[in-house]
Amino acid sequence: MRLEWPVYAFTAGVFLAFALSVQFLSLGAGAVVGLFVLLTAAYAWVAWVMIKQKAVLELHAYIICNTCGESTPSQGKHCMNCGSDLGSV
């Protein structure tokens, strides 16, 4: 499951809320720090949920091409550097 757009929308919302709060509400230093901590905790919680659901992290293994010696993602059929077939790797 990939949930990229909600993460981007939430991130934009967090930054917008922080910027608008600081700009238009004339908050004191303590309130700005408190708001920043609150929004950072909310963002961290969403990131934690996304990681637990394996929705955003997709790590790829790399292999070494036998032809050119460069590393290339293992899920591909051809080397990204020289284009040779990786079926024999």
N, C-alpha and C positions, 0 to 999 in steps of 0.2 A: 504494500500500500504506500503510495507516495502522496504526501500532503504538502506540496511546496507552497502553493499560493496562500493557504492560511497562515503559514509561518511568515511569509513576506508581508501579508496584510497586518498581522499582529505586530510585527516589528515596526512597520510604518506608523501604526496607531500608537504604539508606545512612545516613539520619538515625537510624534505630533502632539500627544498629550503633554509630554514634558515641556516641549518648546512653547506651547500655548499657555501652559500654567505659569511658566517662568515669565513669559513676555507680558501677558495681559492681566494676571492676577496680582502682580507686584508682591510676590511672596518673599518672606524673610529668608535668611540663609538657612536657618534650621528647617523651615518648611521645604525649601528646595532640596536639601539633603534627604529629608524624610521621604519626599516624593520620589526622588531618584532611587532610594533604597527599595521602596515599595514597587516601583515599576521594574527594577532590576530583578527583584524576587519573582514577580509575575512572569517576566520573560524567561527566567531560569526554570520555573515550573513548567512552562509550555515546552521549552527545549527538552526537559527531562521526560515529559510525556511523549514527545515525538521520538526520542531515542528509544524509549521502552517499547514503542510500537514499531520500531525499525522503519520509520517513515521517511527519514531524511538521510541517514548515513548509509552510503553504499560504497564500501571499500573494495577496490579491485586488486586482484593479485597481478603481478607482472612476471613475465618470463623473458628470457634472453633469446633474441633471434639468432638462429644458427648461421644465417647468411652474413648479417652486418654486425652482430654483437650488441645491438642496442636493446634496451628494455622496452617492452610493449605490453599493453593490457592482455591478459591471458584469455579473455572472453572473445577476442577477435579471431578471425580466420587468417588475416594477413598482417604482416609487420607494418606498423605505422610509419617507420622510417624508410624501408626499402621496398615494401610491397610484396615480399616473398611469402609463400604459403607457410603457415605455422602448423599445418597438419602433421608435419614430421617432427615437431619439437617435442 
